[in-house]
Amino acid sequence: MLCGETDAVRLRALAVVVWIVLVACCIWADGLTVEALVNALGCAVVVALTVIDIERRIVPNRIVVPALVAALVVQTIRDPSPEWIVSALGPDVPVHFTAFHPDFKMTDLPRTPAATLRRAREIARRCGVRYCYVGNVHDAEGQTTFCPSCGSALIQRDWHAILSYRLDGDRCPDCRSVIPGVFHAGDHSTDSWRTGGGRWRVSLH
């Protein structure tokens, strides 16, 4: 066990409190229904597995920062404020501003205008985010990966489709700057690329 007996007792007590709060939230949201009870059981499983992992380190702590940050931009709730991303995660973490559209249980809010997404992207760029994108809209510039050093367009996208791919491994073919991420090996700066919008597998080895 990684923590002492006292810490272990406190951790389990805290887990019980967290579970009670989550159960109360489930009941408050859905009432005393079968769905709420199923959600409460799911919360119990998640909390229990979290406690076990903290004590035993079953899951290796290999991921130290998120691969990307996705922000659902809702027009009437608040303006996007990405300053914390650079200070907490660094300028190389990709940020996606995704358009909201009314659906399911939130149909009383308007669809996010494309102009709002573009403004959020510009704010993020001014704050130092190097790789920021917009999603759920068609925006050629807002969905393109640019080299932060020379400004060359490296990966051009349209929604989920890739229109062009200009990378030499993980480097910009024009200025040779390293681009953070996992990319196809080899020089593809002159290749003709286009996908139909489906998944595109990239080997992580």
Buried (B, 14 or more C-beta within 10 A) or exposed (E): EEEEEEEBEEBBEEBEEBBEEBBEBBBEEBEEEEEBBEBBEEBBEEBEEBBEEBBEEEEEEEEEEEEEBEBBBBBEEEEBEBEEBBEEBEBBBBBBBBBBEEEEEEEEEEBBEBEBBBBBBEBBBEBBBBBBBBBBBEBEEBBBBBBBBEEBBBBBBBEEBBBBBBBBEBBBBBEEBEBBBEBBEEEBBEEEBEBEEEEEEEEEE
